[in-house]
Amino acid sequence: MEAIARQRIVTARYNGGEMRLAPHLMFERRGELFVSALNLNKNWRSLEEMRLGHFKLSGLNMTELTDDSFDPLPSYEPAVPQEEDLIVLAVQ
């Protein structure tokens, strides 16, 4: 939550891989928490191709807040991925 509020990058392990994430949104789906974040380790072909992935919070391990900040994606809208999801916290 601090990473979203302060727009700070997080490092974490997810499905066995190390990731650097720029979290934009936390939401609840069926009682589970998820985070919508830009995977900074992914090789994007262009800025226009960059998009948020959705990660189950319980699947993120060894998370660490870094001092590195991020700017939200230009295309970012603080909206949940599915109608029934509920926003917990979002980058403004």
N, C-alpha and C positions, 0 to 999 in steps of 0.2 A: 504494500500500500504506500509505503514511503517512496518507493521508486516512481510510482505514478504521480504522487503529489509533488515530488521535487524534480521530476523528469530526469531520473538517473538511470544509467545502464546497470543491468543485473547480469551476473554470471551464474550459470546453473548447469547441472547435468540433467538431461532429458533423454529417455530411451537409450542410455549408455553413452551419449555424446555430450561434449562440452559446448555450451552455447553462450553467446552474448546477446542479451535481449533488451530491446527498448520498449518497455511496457506502456501501452496507451490506455488500456481499459481493463477493469476487473468486472466480471459478471457472474451471476448465479444461474445455473441451469439444473433443474430437477434436484435442488439441494446440494449441488456440487459447485465449487468455485473454479472459475477459469480465468485466464488472463489472455488478452489479445495483445500481441507484441510483435515487433519487427525483429526477425532473426538476423542479426548483423553479421553472422558467420556465413550466411548463404551468399552465393555468388549471383547477384542480380545482373541481368544484361543491360538494364537501363533503369533510370530513376522512376520512369512511368510503370515499370513492371513490379516495383516494390509494393508489397502488401503485408498486412498483418496476418499472422498465424494465430490459432487458438490453442492454448496449452492448458491442460488440466492442472490446477495448482498442486494437487497431491502427487503429480508425476514429476514435478520439478524438485530436484535434490541438490544439496550442497549449494544453496543459493547465497550469493554475496552481493550486497549493494556496493557499487563502485562510486568513485567521485566523478566519473565521466558523465557529462550531461548529454541529452539528445534533444533535437527539435522534432516535434510531431511531423508525420508525413503530411505533405501538402494536401493530399486527398483525404486525410483523416476526418471522419465525422464521428462524434461521440454517440454511437448507436450500437445496440446489441446485434449479434449476428442473426438471431432468430426471434420471432415475435414473443415467444413465451419466456425468453431470458430477461433477467432483471439486472440493471446497472448497479454496481456496488460503488465504484469509483472510476472516474475518467479524467484524462488530461483535458484541460480546458483550453 
